Amino acid sequence: MNVIETALPGVLILEPRIFRDARGSFCEIYNERTMAALGLPTNWVQDNFSLSKQYVVRGIHYQVQNTQGKLVRVTHGAVWDVAVDLRQKSPTFGRHIGVELSGENNRMLWIPQGFGHGFVVLSESAGFAYKVTDYYSPAGERTLLWNDPDLAIPWPVTAEQAIVSEKDRQGSSLREAELFP
């Protein structure tokens, strides 16, 4: 597995080795020994999957209780995936990274606890799968406004194109949000 460090310490792009031939392709998505050797979690408590159509924006989500690390990937289609550092004492607080994940490139993104996460679908539709290190906690869930000007995330979708849930439309600004120490 190829590991690419990002501008946010701890957030990693993981590229599994892909074997292609006339039949198609094969890659290993998860191997406990490989993850442990990389210093990543090996005890996942929940797997999630969403199917979304083009221009759907999901996020930016995080939990202040039952905080979660996430290993995210796209099964088919393509998304632009974003992680935002929400640790107030971090030197990269408020900064973000964005990376394209697709069923074709098989890239995964490791997002540790203390980060917000969101994505927008670039293709006609996309299947999005992710593992988390702690259980979902409705009481602890928080949402940042996806297009908060203070975050200045260059989303590859306009506000008019974006399909956003009511919950995500009501997200907090970075200035008003409950964050991590």
Phi and psi restraints in degrees (value plus and minus 20) as a CYANA .aco file:
   2 ASN   PHI    -109.2   -69.2
   2 ASN   PSI     111.9   151.9
   3 VAL   PHI    -134.3   -94.3
   3 VAL   PSI     107.8   147.8
   4 ILE   PHI    -136.6   -96.6
   4 ILE   PSI     100.6   140.6
   5 GLU   PHI     -95.8   -55.8
   5 GLU   PSI     126.7   166.7
   6 THR   PHI    -128.0   -88.0
   6 THR   PSI     159.6   199.6
   7 ALA   PHI     -89.6   -49.6
   7 ALA   PSI     -31.5     8.5
   8 LEU   PHI    -125.2   -85.2
   8 LEU   PSI      87.8   127.8
   9 PRO   PHI     -72.5   -32.5
   9 PRO   PSI     109.3   149.3
  10 GLY   PHI      78.7   118.7
  10 GLY   PSI     -46.2    -6.2
  11 VAL   PHI    -105.5   -65.5
  11 VAL   PSI     103.1   143.1
  12 LEU   PHI    -145.7  -105.7
  12 LEU   PSI     122.8   162.8
  13 ILE   PHI    -115.4   -75.4
  13 ILE   PSI     107.9   147.9
  14 LEU   PHI    -132.0   -92.0
  14 LEU   PSI     106.9   146.9
  15 GLU   PHI    -136.3   -96.3
  15 GLU   PSI      84.6   124.6
  16 PRO   PHI     -90.1   -50.1
  16 PRO   PSI     133.8   173.8
  17 ARG   PHI     -92.6   -52.6
  17 ARG   PSI     108.9   148.9
  18 ILE   PHI    -129.2   -89.2
  18 ILE   PSI     109.2   149.2
  19 PHE   PHI    -125.1   -85.1
  19 PHE   PSI      99.4   139.4
  20 ARG   PHI    -138.0   -98.0
  20 ARG   PSI     123.3   163.3
  21 ASP   PHI    -172.0  -132.0
  21 ASP   PSI    -188.3  -148.3
  22 ALA   PHI     -82.0   -42.0
  22 ALA   PSI     -43.6    -3.6
  23 ARG   PHI    -100.8   -60.8
  23 ARG   PSI     -44.9    -4.9
  24 GLY   PHI     124.3   164.3
  24 GLY   PSI    -151.2  -111.2
  25 SER   PHI    -166.3  -126.3
  25 SER   PSI     144.1   184.1
  26 PHE   PHI    -164.0  -124.0
  26 PHE   PSI     119.9   159.9
  27 CYS   PHI    -170.3  -130.3
  27 CYS   PSI     133.8   173.8
  28 GLU   PHI    -111.8   -71.8
  28 GLU   PSI      97.5   137.5
  29 ILE   PHI    -103.3   -63.3
  29 ILE   PSI     -62.5   -22.5
  30 TYR   PHI    -158.8  -118.8
  30 TYR   PSI     111.4   151.4
  31 ASN   PHI    -160.0  -120.0
  31 ASN   PSI      99.3   139.3
  32 GLU   PHI     -76.7   -36.7
  32 GLU   PSI     -63.0   -23.0
  33 ARG   PHI     -84.0   -44.0
  33 ARG   PSI     -61.9   -21.9
  34 THR   PHI     -83.8   -43.8
  34 THR   PSI     -66.0   -26.0
  35 MET   PHI     -82.6   -42.6
  35 MET   PSI     -63.5   -23.5
  36 ALA   PHI     -82.5   -42.5
  36 ALA   PSI     -61.0   -21.0
  37 ALA   PHI     -83.8   -43.8
  37 ALA   PSI     -48.9    -8.9
  38 LEU   PHI    -104.9   -64.9
  38 LEU   PSI     -24.2    15.8
  39 GLY   PHI      58.8    98.8
  39 GLY   PSI      -0.9    39.1
  40 LEU   PHI    -117.6   -77.6
  40 LEU   PSI     140.1   180.1
  41 PRO   PHI     -80.0   -40.0
  41 PRO   PSI     130.2   170.2
  42 THR   PHI    -144.0  -104.0
  42 THR   PSI     -23.3    16.7
  43 ASN   PHI    -128.5   -88.5
  43 ASN   PSI      72.0   112.0
  44 TRP   PHI    -115.6   -75.6
  44 TRP   PSI     119.7   159.7
  45 VAL   PHI    -127.9   -87.9
  45 VAL   PSI     -32.8     7.2
  46 GLN   PHI    -177.1  -137.1
  46 GLN   PSI     119.4   159.4
  47 ASP   PHI    -133.2   -93.2
  47 ASP   PSI     116.4   156.4
  48 ASN   PHI    -145.7  -105.7
  48 ASN   PSI     136.4   176.4
  49 PHE   PHI    -166.9  -126.9
  49 PHE   PSI     115.3   155.3
  50 SER   PHI    -150.3  -110.3
  50 SER   PSI     129.6   169.6
  51 LEU   PHI    -139.8   -99.8
  51 LEU   PSI     105.8   145.8
  52 SER   PHI    -156.8  -116.8
  52 SER   PSI     132.3   172.3
  53 LYS   PHI    -114.1   -74.1
  53 LYS   PSI     150.2   190.2
  54 GLN   PHI     -73.3   -33.3
  54 GLN   PSI     119.3   159.3
  55 TYR   PHI      55.5    95.5
  55 TYR   PSI     -18.1    21.9
  56 VAL   PHI     -88.7   -48.7
  56 VAL   PSI     110.5   150.5
  57 VAL   PHI    -128.6   -88.6
  57 VAL   PSI     107.5   147.5
  58 ARG   PHI    -140.2  -100.2
  58 ARG   PSI     103.1   143.1
  59 GLY   PHI      94.7   134.7
  59 GLY   PSI     159.8   199.8
  60 ILE   PHI    -120.1   -80.1
  60 ILE   PSI      99.5   139.5
  61 HIS   PHI    -129.7   -89.7
  61 HIS   PSI     132.2   172.2
  62 TYR   PHI    -184.7  -144.7
  62 TYR   PSI     147.6   187.6
  63 GLN   PHI    -145.2  -105.2
  63 GLN   PSI     112.2   152.2
  64 VAL   PHI    -111.3   -71.3
  64 VAL   PSI     -35.1     4.9
  65 GLN   PHI    -139.0   -99.0
  65 GLN   PSI     127.7   167.7
  66 ASN   PHI      31.3    71.3
  66 ASN   PSI      31.1    71.1
  67 THR   PHI     -76.5   -36.5
  67 THR   PSI     123.6   163.6
  68 GLN   PHI    -140.8  -100.8
  68 GLN   PSI     116.5   156.5
  69 GLY   PHI    -110.6   -70.6
  69 GLY   PSI     126.4   166.4
  70 LYS   PHI    -150.6  -110.6
  70 LYS   PSI     117.3   157.3
  71 LEU   PHI    -133.0   -93.0
  71 LEU   PSI      88.5   128.5
  72 VAL   PHI    -132.4   -92.4
  72 VAL   PSI     129.6   169.6
  73 ARG   PHI    -177.3  -137.3
  73 ARG   PSI     144.3   184.3
  74 VAL   PHI    -130.5   -90.5
  74 VAL   PSI     108.9   148.9
  75 THR   PHI    -104.2   -64.2
  75 THR   PSI     -55.7   -15.7
  76 HIS   PHI    -174.8  -134.8
  76 HIS   PSI     131.1   171.1
  77 GLY   PHI      66.3   106.3
  77 GLY   PSI    -181.2  -141.2
  78 ALA   PHI    -168.3  -128.3
  78 ALA   PSI     124.3   164.3
  79 VAL   PHI    -154.4  -114.4
  79 VAL   PSI     138.5   178.5
  80 TRP   PHI    -123.7   -83.7
  80 TRP   PSI      95.7   135.7
  81 ASP   PHI    -124.4   -84.4
  81 ASP   PSI     119.8   159.8
  82 VAL   PHI    -148.8  -108.8
  82 VAL   PSI     117.4   157.4
  83 ALA   PHI    -142.1  -102.1
  83 ALA   PSI     117.5   157.5
  84 VAL   PHI    -144.7  -104.7
  84 VAL   PSI     109.1   149.1
  85 ASP   PHI     -95.4   -55.4
  85 ASP   PSI      97.7   137.7
  86 LEU   PHI    -133.7   -93.7
  86 LEU   PSI      -1.6    38.4
  87 ARG   PHI    -110.8   -70.8
  87 ARG   PSI      88.3   128.3
  88 GLN   PHI     -78.9   -38.9
  88 GLN   PSI     -48.6    -8.6
  89 LYS   PHI    -110.7   -70.7
  89 LYS   PSI     -18.4    21.6
  90 SER   PHI     -99.8   -59.8
  90 SER   PSI     123.0   163.0
  91 PRO   PHI     -86.5   -46.5
  91 PRO   PSI     -35.2     4.8
  92 THR   PHI    -128.9   -88.9
  92 THR   PSI       0.6    40.6
  93 PHE   PHI     -73.0   -33.0
  93 PHE   PSI     112.6   152.6
  94 GLY   PHI      62.4   102.4
  94 GLY   PSI     -27.6    12.4
  95 ARG   PHI    -106.9   -66.9
  95 ARG   PSI     141.4   181.4
  96 HIS   PHI    -156.4  -116.4
  96 HIS   PSI     143.8   183.8
  97 ILE   PHI    -150.1  -110.1
  97 ILE   PSI     132.6   172.6
  98 GLY   PHI    -152.3  -112.3
  98 GLY   PSI     121.4   161.4
  99 VAL   PHI    -166.9  -126.9
  99 VAL   PSI     123.0   163.0
 100 GLU   PHI    -103.0   -63.0
 100 GLU   PSI     107.4   147.4
 101 LEU   PHI    -135.5   -95.5
 101 LEU   PSI     117.5   157.5
 102 SER   PHI    -167.8  -127.8
 102 SER   PSI     143.3   183.3
 103 GLY   PHI     -86.1   -46.1
 103 GLY   PSI     -42.1    -2.1
 104 GLU   PHI    -101.0   -61.0
 104 GLU   PSI     -66.0   -26.0
 105 ASN   PHI    -105.2   -65.2
 105 ASN   PSI     -34.3     5.7
 106 ASN   PHI      36.0    76.0
 106 ASN   PSI      -2.4    37.6
 107 ARG   PHI     -86.9   -46.9
 107 ARG   PSI     129.6   169.6
 108 MET   PHI    -143.4  -103.4
 108 MET   PSI     136.5   176.5
 109 LEU   PHI    -144.4  -104.4
 109 LEU   PSI     106.8   146.8
 110 TRP   PHI    -114.9   -74.9
 110 TRP   PSI     102.8   142.8
 111 ILE   PHI    -140.9  -100.9
 111 ILE   PSI      87.3   127.3
 112 PRO   PHI     -90.6   -50.6
 112 PRO   PSI     151.4   191.4
 113 GLN   PHI     -78.9   -38.9
 113 GLN   PSI     127.0   167.0
 114 GLY   PHI      76.9   116.9
 114 GLY   PSI     -17.2    22.8
 115 PHE   PHI    -139.8   -99.8
 115 PHE   PSI     127.5   167.5
 116 GLY   PHI    -109.7   -69.7
 116 GLY   PSI     138.2   178.2
 117 HIS   PHI    -161.2  -121.2
 117 HIS   PSI     120.4   160.4
 118 GLY   PHI    -179.3  -139.3
 118 GLY   PSI     149.0   189.0
 119 PHE   PHI    -176.5  -136.5
 119 PHE   PSI     142.2   182.2
 120 VAL   PHI    -148.2  -108.2
 120 VAL   PSI     120.3   160.3
 121 VAL   PHI    -102.4   -62.4
 121 VAL   PSI     105.5   145.5
 122 LEU   PHI    -113.7   -73.7
 122 LEU   PSI     -50.5   -10.5
 123 SER   PHI    -112.2   -72.2
 123 SER   PSI     159.7   199.7
 124 GLU   PHI     -76.8   -36.8
 124 GLU   PSI     -57.1   -17.1
 125 SER   PHI    -175.9  -135.9
 125 SER   PSI     145.9   185.9
 126 ALA   PHI    -170.3  -130.3
 126 ALA   PSI     120.1   160.1
 127 GLY   PHI    -119.3   -79.3
 127 GLY   PSI     107.4   147.4
 128 PHE   PHI    -142.1  -102.1
 128 PHE   PSI      98.9   138.9
 129 ALA   PHI    -138.3   -98.3
 129 ALA   PSI     120.9   160.9
 130 TYR   PHI    -173.0  -133.0
 130 TYR   PSI     128.9   168.9
 131 LYS   PHI    -122.8   -82.8
 131 LYS   PSI     125.8   165.8
 132 VAL   PHI    -149.3  -109.3
 132 VAL   PSI     133.7   173.7
 133 THR   PHI    -110.5   -70.5
 133 THR   PSI     -29.5    10.5
 134 ASP   PHI    -165.5  -125.5
 134 ASP   PSI     143.3   183.3
 135 TYR   PHI     -93.4   -53.4
 135 TYR   PSI     132.2   172.2
 136 TYR   PHI     -82.4   -42.4
 136 TYR   PSI     114.0   154.0
 137 SER   PHI    -146.1  -106.1
 137 SER   PSI      79.4   119.4
 138 PRO   PHI     -74.0   -34.0
 138 PRO   PSI     -57.5   -17.5
 139 ALA   PHI     -88.5   -48.5
 139 ALA   PSI     -46.2    -6.2
 140 GLY   PHI    -118.0   -78.0
 140 GLY   PSI     -23.4    16.6
 141 GLU   PHI     -93.6   -53.6
 141 GLU   PSI     117.2   157.2
 142 ARG   PHI    -152.0  -112.0
 142 ARG   PSI     135.9   175.9
 143 THR   PHI    -154.3  -114.3
 143 THR   PSI     109.2   149.2
 144 LEU   PHI    -111.4   -71.4
 144 LEU   PSI     127.4   167.4
 145 LEU   PHI     -83.2   -43.2
 145 LEU   PSI     101.8   141.8
 146 TRP   PHI     -80.1   -40.1
 146 TRP   PSI     -52.3   -12.3
 147 ASN   PHI    -133.1   -93.1
 147 ASN   PSI      13.2    53.2
 148 ASP   PHI     -77.8   -37.8
 148 ASP   PSI     102.1   142.1
 149 PRO   PHI     -80.2   -40.2
 149 PRO   PSI     -47.3    -7.3
 150 ASP   PHI     -88.4   -48.4
 150 ASP   PSI     -46.9    -6.9
 151 LEU   PHI     -99.2   -59.2
 151 LEU   PSI     -52.4   -12.4
 152 ALA   PHI      33.0    73.0
 152 ALA   PSI      24.7    64.7
 153 ILE   PHI     -99.1   -59.1
 153 ILE   PSI     105.3   145.3
 154 PRO   PHI    -102.1   -62.1
 154 PRO   PSI      50.7    90.7
 155 TRP   PHI     -79.9   -39.9
 155 TRP   PSI     118.8   158.8
 156 PRO   PHI    -104.1   -64.1
 156 PRO   PSI      20.4    60.4
 157 VAL   PHI    -172.3  -132.3
 157 VAL   PSI     123.4   163.4
 158 THR   PHI    -104.1   -64.1
 158 THR   PSI     142.1   182.1
 159 ALA   PHI     -80.4   -40.4
 159 ALA   PSI     -52.5   -12.5
 160 GLU   PHI     -91.4   -51.4
 160 GLU   PSI     -53.9   -13.9
 161 GLN   PHI     -98.2   -58.2
 161 GLN   PSI     -53.7   -13.7
 162 ALA   PHI     -80.1   -40.1
 162 ALA   PSI     113.5   153.5
 163 ILE   PHI    -125.2   -85.2
 163 ILE   PSI      89.9   129.9
 164 VAL   PHI    -146.2  -106.2
 164 VAL   PSI     115.4   155.4
 165 SER   PHI     -86.8   -46.8
 165 SER   PSI     141.0   181.0
 166 GLU   PHI     -81.2   -41.2
 166 GLU   PSI     -61.2   -21.2
 167 LYS   PHI     -78.8   -38.8
 167 LYS   PSI     -65.0   -25.0
 168 ASP   PHI     -91.4   -51.4
 168 ASP   PSI     -51.0   -11.0
 169 ARG   PHI     -84.9   -44.9
 169 ARG   PSI     -47.7    -7.7
 170 GLN   PHI    -112.4   -72.4
 170 GLN   PSI      -9.0    31.0
 171 GLY   PHI     -77.4   -37.4
 171 GLY   PSI     138.0   178.0
 172 SER   PHI    -103.1   -63.1
 172 SER   PSI     135.2   175.2
 173 SER   PHI     -97.0   -57.0
 173 SER   PSI     141.8   181.8
 174 LEU   PHI     -78.5   -38.5
 174 LEU   PSI     -58.5   -18.5
 175 ARG   PHI     -84.8   -44.8
 175 ARG   PSI     -50.6   -10.6
 176 GLU   PHI    -120.8   -80.8
 176 GLU   PSI     -29.9    10.1
 177 ALA   PHI     -94.4   -54.4
 177 ALA   PSI     130.3   170.3
 178 GLU   PHI     -98.9   -58.9
 178 GLU   PSI     102.9   142.9
 179 LEU   PHI    -141.1  -101.1
 179 LEU   PSI    -196.6  -156.6
 180 PHE   PHI    -111.9   -71.9
 180 PHE   PSI     129.7   169.7
